[in-house]
């Protein structure tokens, strides 16, 4: 149970230490291509706050536009490597602020394990139930979800839809994160499946705990729900479908209730983690020294020229942007 709690809560608290200021408000993030944090505005009360944390992901910036396959794949793989480091080292960062995210999933999983057999026997367990449960649960398989997520990026590139591209990239990252986490967890716990000999035994050589279909489905559902926070119908639909897939794994006698709950909890936290790290980086000051040449004209004073701008300053109260580190050419 200590190991289970560590892996469960690892996905819950992976970004608490690295990204303490996650979930910025809407006025903190303007767009994926240019985000200006409120903390950077001059004269604001937030000037006393510490500067945004710069981390290794700043060199692996999320794509704001369609990219060629090679650099996109390189960024994706490096992001996943950093995700895994954060996830598997997170048990060392437990504190009073995230203690509930460790204790609640662990307690529920621990309560479900002794009741797994009773819950499984509560189903009819007919041949038809097993067949339909197996068919429905394939919605949460990686060979179903990965093409759908990849298709979202292709659609976004075709229709120039930034949100679809973002879901394609972040969805692929979160799904691959969940596959790695669940693969490691299965090797650690090696729990027998309900139809195996000595069903439910841990370290019996099985692959029951946690549920791979459940973690993958809840990962995607969590990411979509966080991406579309203001469209509740999307969150309700995604979570309902994830719940149906999870229940179908129990109905098909492929997993116990504790398996699907643990997988679902891990998946939800992974989806939130990937979304939050993405939003955190949108609030960083990137490319502050990239020069831009901006034409200037003032007919009243008969002044014309060019301004060499190194990055853009924060947005002022009247909506205009103040340029920083400029050099005028007249």
N, C-alpha and C positions, 0 to 999 in steps of 0.2 A: 504493500500500500504506500510506503514511503517513495518507492520508485515510481509508482503510478502517479502519485501526487506531484512528484517532481516534473515529470513529463507533461502532465496536464497543465500545471501552473507555469511551466516554462514557456509555453505558447501564450499564456495569459499575460505574463509580465516581461516579455522579452524586450519591449520598447520602453518600459518605465525608467530604466537606467540610462539608456542611450538617448531617448527622446522624451525628456520630462515635460516639454511644452507641446504635446500633441493635441490634435483636434483644434486647430485654429478656427476662429469664427469666420463668417463669410466675408467680412471686410478686411480680414488679414490676408486672404488669398484672392487675387483678382482673376488669374487664369493660369493654365499650365505653362504658358509661354513666358509670362512675366508676372511674378508675384512680389508684392511689396508688403512686408510685415508692418503692422501698426507700430511696433516697437521702434521702427526706424524713423518715424516722423519727428522732425525737429520741433522743440517746444512742447512736446507731449509729456505727460506725466510718466510715461514708460521709459524716459531717458535713463532713469536710474537703474533699470532692469539690466541684467547681464546680457551681453550680446548673444546672438544665435549661435548654437553649437555647430562647429564645423567638424565634420567627420569624413571618413573615407568615401562615403557615398557621394560626396560633392564631386568626385572625379568620375562617378558612374551615374551621371545625371539621367533621369528618366526622359525618354524622348517626348518632345512636345509636338513632333510632326512625324510624317512617314520617313523611315530610314531604310537604308540598304540592309540586307539580311545579316551581313557579317558584323558590323558594329552593333547592331541591335542585339544579336545573339551574345556578343561579348559582354555587353552591359547587363544583359539578363542573367548570364551565368555568374558574373561577379556579384551582382545583387543577391542572388540565391546563396552564394558562399557566405556573404556577410549576414544574411538572414539566419543561416544555420548557426553561425557563431553566436549571434544574439540569443537564439532560442535555447541552445544547449548550455550556455553559460548563465542563463537567467536565474537558475536556482540559487546562485550565489548573491543575487541582488534582492532577495526578499526583504521587505520592510513593512512597517505598520500600515503604509498607504496601500499596499497591494496584497496584504495578508488574506483578505476575504477571497480574492481571486485564486488563491491557493487552496484555502480551506473548504469553500463551498463545493467545487467540483470533486475534490478528494472525498469529502464526506458523503456526497450523493453516490459516487461510484462505489465507495465502501459499503454503503447500505444496500446497493443493488446486487452486489456479488452473491451474498447468501440467498437472495430471493430470485436469482436467475432461473433456476430450475422450475420454481413455482410459477413464475411469469410465463415461461415457455410452455408449460403444460396448460395454462389458461386458454391457449388457442385451440382451435379445432384440430389442427395438425393433419388435415386430410391431404390426399394427393393433389387435389385441385388447389388448395391453399399453398402448398409448397411450390407448385408450378407457377402460379400467378405471382407469388411473392418473389420468386427468382426473376421473373420477367420484369416486374416493376422496378426491382432494385438495380437493374442494369442501367437505369437512367443516371445513377451516381457513379458509374464506372469511368475510369480514366479515358478509355477509348471512346466514350461518349462525350465527356465534358471537354477534353482537349481540342477536338475538332470544332466544337461550338465556340470555344474561346478564341481559337485561332481564326475562325471565320469572322468573329467580331472585329479583329484587327484588319483583316482583308476588306471587310465592308467599310470600315472607317477610312482606310486608305483610298478606296474606290470613290466613296461619296464625300471625302474630305470632312469626316465627322470625328472631331477630336475625342469626344467621350467614348465612342466605339473603339478607337485606337487605344485609349487608356485602359479600357476594360480588357482588351485583348492582351496588352502587355502585362498589366498587374494580375489579371486572371491566370495567365500562364505562370507567372512567378509564384503566386500563392498556391496553385495546384502542385507545382513541382516541389515547393516547400513541404506541403502536406504529404506528398508521396515519400519524401525522404524521412520525415518525422515518423510516419506510421510504419515504414519499413524497419527503422531502428527499434521502435517500440515492440513490434511483433517479434523481433529476434530476442529482445530482452525478456519478454514475458512468456512467449511460446505456449500460449494457452490453447487447450484442445477445443475444437468446435463442438456444437451440440450433437452432431451426428458422428463424432469420433468416439473411439473407445476411451473410457475414463473422461467423459465429457466434462468440460469446465475446469479440469485440472491445469494449474499453471506449471510451466516448465515441463510440460509433457510432450513437447515437440510440435504443437499445433501453431496455427496462425490466426487465432480468433480475436485476440485483444491487442489493440482496439480495432474497430471496424474501418476498413479502408474506404468502402463506399460512403460511409457516414462522414468521415473526416473530409473527403473530397467534396461531397455535396454541401456540407455546411460551410466549407471554406468559400465556395463560390457564392452561396447565399449570403454570407456575411459581407463579402466584398461588394456585392450588388446593393445590399441594403445600406451600406455606408456610402457608396457612390451616389445613390439616389435617396438621400436622407429626407428630402422634401416630397417624395412621392411614396407615400405609405403603401400604396397598392403593390408596388414592386417588392417591398420588404415582406409584406404579408404573403404574396405569391411565392417568393423565393423560400421563405422559411417553411411555408406549408408543404411545398414540394420536398424540401429537405427532410421534414418530419415524416412524410409518407415513405420516402426511400429508406429512412432509418427503420421505421416500423416493418417495412417489407423484408428487411434482412432478418429480423426476428421471426416473422411469419414464415419465411423460407427455411428456418432452422439453420441458417448459416452463421448466426451470431447470437449471443446473449444480450439481454437488455443493458447490462453494464458495458458491454463492448460498444454498442451503438451510442450510448450516452457519452462515454469517454471520447470516442471518435468525433461526435458532434461538438463537444466542448472544445476539443483541440482545434477543430476546423473553424469554429466561430472566432476563436482568438487569433488564429493565423490570418484569417481574412481581415480582421480589424487591424492586426499588426502591419500587414502589407499596406493597407490603406493609410494608416496613420504615419508610417515612415515616408510614404509618398507625399502626403500633405505637409509633413514636417520639412521636407526638402524644398517644397514650393515656397516656404517662408524664408529660406536662406537667401543670402545675397550672392548670387552666382554671376560670374563673368563681369565683375565690377571694373575690370580694366580693359574690356573690349572696346576699341575705339569706334566711333561713328561720326560721320561728317554730316552736319545738319546745316542747310542753307538758312540765312537770316536776311531779312529786308525790313528797313524802316524808312518808307518814302518821305515821312515828315522831316526827318533829319538828313535825308539823302544818304543813308548808310546802307551799304550792301556788303555781304561777305559770307564767310563760312565759319562754322563753329565746330571744332574737334572735340567731341564729347566722349569721355571715358566712362561708360555706364550711365545709368539714369538715377537721379536722386529720388527721394520719396515724393509722393503726391501731396501737394499743398491743400489747404482747406477749401480753396476755390476750385479744385479739380485740376489745376495745371500741374505739370511735372517740372520740378527744379532740376536742372542739369548740374552735375558735379564734375569736378576736375576737368575744366574746359580750357581750351586754348583757341583764341579768336584769330582768324586769318582774314585780313581785309585787303 
